[in-house]
Amino acid sequence: MTGAAVDPSRLLSHLEDILGSDPDIDEVGFIHPTQFAIFNEAIHSSPSSSSGGGPQLEDGTKPKPVQASISDTFFWHNEHKLGISTLVLDPLYRAAKDAFMDAYKRYRLLSDSHVNKDGKLDNDVLICSTSILDIVESEVMKHSKALLLLSCDFGTAWNSRKSIVLKKLPFPMFMDELRLSSLVLSYSPKSERAWSHRRWVIKMITGKYANVQEIVERDSELVKTLAENSKMNYRAWNHRCWLVSYMSHSQVLLELQHSRDWSGLHVADNSCFHYRARLLLQMIENLQHNNDADGSSGVEFHQLWKEELDWVRTLIMRYVGREALWLHRRFLSLVWMKHLANDDQSISCNYCSGTCSTVNMFIEDELMLFHSCTIIPDNDFGDYHAQAVYSATYILWLAKQLPTTFGVKLRRSSQYEVLRRLLNDVGKSCLWDSTTASCTSI
């Protein structure tokens, strides 16, 4: 049976039957027709199939059976996973789009008919058409779900769901929207529409229900899972950074702890370090809004910052030539300058005790790091050369940030000439000229 021989409306009906019979589907994919025999053979030969098992819903019941003729040929459904044949994607999409647009037009007409010319509710019309409107709303939700699985950036479908959910506002519908966006992200993890819809749902839930923290925790884990399967997924990490403002203090601490190992294994992914920076900024924001009479929270934050700085130094020495690590170190240095430094001349200590690092100690540590990074072994690996350049630009950046302290110390250091020669060798003498000009003008 070929895709052209099947009525597209029947294909759509089968897809929607599967989605309706198993609301716990958590992953969707598109399968080449030649692979269906292998997938179906695996189902029929599995122990769960022979023992009467198969996918079950959360309440323990089995999904309603779907007619096998089309389902086995164009759809694969097992263990809450759904596969759709690439052979029928085009006719299936057209059928889903036509069905959705037709239902959406009827929904708009019926919604407008509930309001008379004066903008007031007409009770007679409202009573007569409420049941019809409910049916049409159900059709919009059903067809839009199928359409979004086939075209995740169809904005009208996402907006129609928002409109209907806002009218009803039950918590289960919000959770259904989260499940739908997760399902879309399972095959399109960089879909901006799906991430945006997810943030909209969380905003709607905030302030109305008590388990927002649990949802935030699950969303953070979702991003981590998708990041494993989709490298450099900026949209997913951006969503995770957005979640930080909804986290409690304890959740922020846990996220710092749990994301550390992952970041240490993905040192080229700047997004994961940007996320850690967002967590540290949230801790500073919490300190600013909460009175800390004994300064214990400030000392705790300083300790976390120091551990982060030492950890990044270890990663820099272990993974040579990774720019993301140097960018994260710049952020940590900015945090130190603005919130942690203890220097009477130019920097005030906002959240620290006498245990905080002094400016001289910080400068000495950074110059030592620079010195260790300028030692280039005699080999063919260019990473060591890149490491030296990154360290040099970092040192010049620090000299610009602290011209009266770091700049003066740098000019007196033995690394001064090393830095100048290194920048001249790589053709970045302009950085040297601008930095020395700003330092000498002080």
Secondary structure, 3 states (H helix, E strand, C coil): CCHHHCCHHHHHHHHHHHHHHCCCCCEEEEECHHHHHHHHHHHHHCHHHHCCCCCCCCCCCCCCCCCHHHHHHHEEEECCEEEEEHHHHHHHHHHHHHHHHHHHHHHHHHHHHCECCCCCECHHHHHHHHHHHHHHHHHHHHHHHHHHHHCCCCHHHHHHHHHHHHHHCCHHHHHHHHHHHHHHHHHCCCCHHHHHHHHHHHHHHCCCCCCHHHHHHHHHHHHHHHHHHCCCCHHHHHHHHHHHHHCCHHHHHHHHHHHHHHHHCCCCCHHHHHHHHHHHHHHHHHHHHCCCCCCHHHHHHHHHHHHHHHHHHHHHHHCCCCHHHHHHHHHHHHHHHHHHCCECCCECCCCCCCCCCCHHHHHHHHHHHHHHHCCCCCCCCCHHHHHHHHHHHHHHHHHHHCHHHHHHHHHHCCHHHHHHHHHHHCCCHHHHHHHHHHHHCC
